[in-house]
Amino acid sequence: MLDKLVIATSNQHKLKEIENIFKGTVIKEILPIPSDIGEIIENGTTFIENSLIKAKAVYNYTKLPSLADDSGICVNALNGEPGIYSARYGGENLGYKEKMQLILDKLKNKDDRSAYFITSAVCVLDDNYYIALEGRVNGKIIESPRGFDGFGYDPIFQPDRYNVTYAEMSLEEKNSMSHRALAMNKMKEILSSIYRN
């Protein structure tokens, strides 16, 4: 068993999604990021780098296995924007309603509305060992936001083979197929195989 796993996020929605995925596994207790850790500067140039920066910082602070993810939406017609800048797109003080509008405005005269959500997850287990992997879901940006569940860019992203947005799905439905779920389920399998005994 893995006694404790710290989730390196202060985003309550994300924490809830991850807890839901890891429920009833080899992990006894999931802990939120310590409130007194201070700001972690994510200055990587890729999703994986940012995840590793966060996971290492939390591991070094707590000396407990730490799991971080960096996620974002990449719009093909906008050269992959907002990408790793998804959380800061349009400026730090812009809310997600405005961030979504920014994308919709930029896509106004574009035929290609394809996009993908990606999650890079990194789990630092000790001073010498970490696991890094990715989950990706392809889809498209719809014309205007739909749905009230989820968070971030969920109301404008409709995954391939679905006729609803992420924000129109229940937590269970989203957790069965989302980019974060894909990455975290892979992580769950790896951690289960390591800590099964």
C-alpha positions in Angstrom: 0.0 0.0 0.0 0.9 3.6 -0.5 0.1 5.3 2.8 -0.1 8.9 1.6 -0.1 10.7 -1.8 -0.1 14.5 -2.0 -1.9 16.1 -4.9 0.0 19.2 -6.0 -3.0 21.4 -6.8 -4.9 24.1 -5.0 -7.7 23.7 -7.6 -10.6 22.1 -5.7 -12.3 20.9 -8.9 -9.2 19.1 -10.0 -8.6 17.6 -6.6 -12.1 16.2 -6.5 -11.7 14.7 -10.0 -8.4 13.0 -9.0 -9.7 11.8 -5.6 -12.7 10.3 -7.4 -10.4 8.4 -9.8 -8.1 7.1 -7.0 -10.9 6.0 -4.7 -10.6 2.4 -3.5 -7.1 1.8 -4.8 -3.7 1.0 -3.2 -3.5 4.6 -1.9 -4.7 4.8 1.7 -4.9 8.6 2.0 -4.9 11.5 -0.5 -3.7 14.8 0.8 -4.2 18.3 -0.7 -1.2 20.5 -1.3 0.0 22.1 2.0 -1.5 25.6 2.3 1.8 27.1 3.6 4.0 25.9 0.7 4.1 29.3 -1.1 3.9 29.9 -4.8 5.5 27.3 -7.1 6.7 29.0 -10.3 5.8 26.9 -13.3 8.4 28.2 -15.8 8.7 25.1 -17.9 8.2 25.1 -21.7 6.1 21.9 -21.9 3.2 20.4 -19.9 5.6 17.6 -18.6 8.2 20.2 -17.4 5.6 22.1 -15.5 4.2 19.0 -13.9 7.6 17.9 -12.8 8.4 21.3 -11.3 5.2 21.1 -9.2 5.6 17.5 -8.2 9.2 17.9 -7.2 8.5 21.1 -5.2 5.7 19.4 -3.2 7.8 16.3 -2.7 10.8 18.3 -1.4 8.5 20.2 0.9 6.5 17.2 2.3 8.9 14.3 1.7 5.8 12.3 0.6 5.0 10.9 -2.8 3.6 13.8 -4.8 1.4 13.9 -7.9 1.1 16.9 -10.1 -0.5 17.5 -13.5 -0.4 20.3 -16.0 -3.3 20.5 -18.4 -4.4 22.7 -21.1 -6.4 23.1 -24.3 -4.7 23.4 -27.6 -6.5 24.9 -30.6 -5.1 23.8 -33.9 -6.1 26.9 -35.9 -4.5 29.1 -33.3 -1.1 27.3 -33.5 -1.8 25.3 -30.4 -2.9 28.3 -28.2 -3.5 28.7 -25.4 -1.4 25.5 -24.6 0.7 25.7 -21.5 -0.6 29.2 -21.0 -4.2 27.9 -20.7 -4.6 29.1 -17.0 -3.0 32.5 -17.8 -4.4 33.1 -21.2 -5.3 36.7 -21.9 -3.7 37.8 -18.6 -3.7 36.7 -15.0 -6.8 38.6 -14.1 -9.1 37.3 -16.8 -11.8 34.9 -15.7 -12.6 31.7 -17.7 -15.7 33.3 -19.2 -13.4 36.0 -20.8 -10.7 33.4 -21.7 -13.3 31.3 -23.6 -14.6 34.4 -25.4 -11.1 35.2 -26.4 -10.8 31.8 -28.1 -14.2 32.1 -29.7 -13.4 35.6 -31.1 -10.1 34.4 -32.5 -11.9 31.4 -34.2 -14.7 33.6 -35.8 -13.6 33.3 -39.4 -11.8 30.0 -39.1 -13.2 26.8 -40.6 -10.9 24.5 -38.5 -12.3 24.4 -35.0 -10.4 21.2 -34.0 -8.7 21.2 -30.6 -7.5 18.8 -27.9 -7.2 18.8 -24.2 -4.0 17.3 -22.8 -2.9 16.4 -19.3 0.7 15.6 -18.3 0.9 13.8 -15.0 4.1 13.4 -13.0 4.3 11.5 -9.7 7.6 11.9 -7.7 7.9 8.8 -5.5 11.3 9.5 -3.9 14.6 11.4 -4.5 15.5 9.2 -7.5 12.3 8.1 -9.1 9.3 9.6 -10.8 6.7 8.5 -13.3 5.6 10.8 -16.2 2.8 10.2 -18.6 0.1 12.0 -20.7 -3.6 11.7 -21.6 -5.1 13.4 -24.6 -8.7 13.9 -25.9 -9.4 15.3 -29.4 -12.5 17.3 -30.1 -13.6 20.7 -31.3 -14.4 24.2 -30.0 -18.2 24.8 -30.3 -19.7 28.2 -31.3 -20.8 29.2 -27.8 -20.5 27.8 -24.3 -22.8 25.0 -23.1 -23.2 23.4 -19.7 -22.6 24.3 -16.1 -20.5 21.4 -14.7 -16.8 21.1 -14.9 -14.5 24.1 -14.9 -12.1 26.1 -17.1 -12.7 25.7 -20.8 -15.1 22.7 -20.4 -18.2 24.6 -21.7 -16.7 25.2 -25.2 -15.0 21.8 -25.7 -16.9 19.0 -27.3 -14.9 15.7 -27.5 -15.0 13.6 -30.6 -17.8 11.1 -30.8 -19.9 13.0 -28.2 -22.6 15.5 -28.8 -22.2 17.2 -25.4 -19.4 19.4 -24.0 -17.3 18.5 -21.0 -19.5 20.9 -19.0 -22.6 19.0 -19.9 -21.3 15.7 -18.5 -21.6 14.4 -15.0 -18.4 14.1 -13.0 -18.7 10.3 -13.5 -19.1 10.6 -17.2 -16.2 13.0 -17.6 -14.0 10.8 -15.4 -14.7 7.9 -17.6 -13.1 9.5 -20.7 -11.4 12.9 -20.1 -7.8 13.8 -20.7 -7.1 14.0 -17.0 -8.9 10.7 -16.4 -6.8 9.0 -19.1 -3.6 10.2 -17.5 -4.7 9.5 -14.0 -6.0 6.0 -14.8 -2.7 5.1 -16.3 -1.0 6.5 -13.2 -3.4 4.5 -11.0 -2.4 1.3 -12.9 1.3 2.0 -12.5 1.1 2.9 -8.8 -1.1 -0.2 -8.2 1.5 -2.5 -9.7 4.3 -0.8 -7.7 2.4 -0.8 -4.3 0.2 -3.9 -4.7 2.2 -5.9 -2.1 
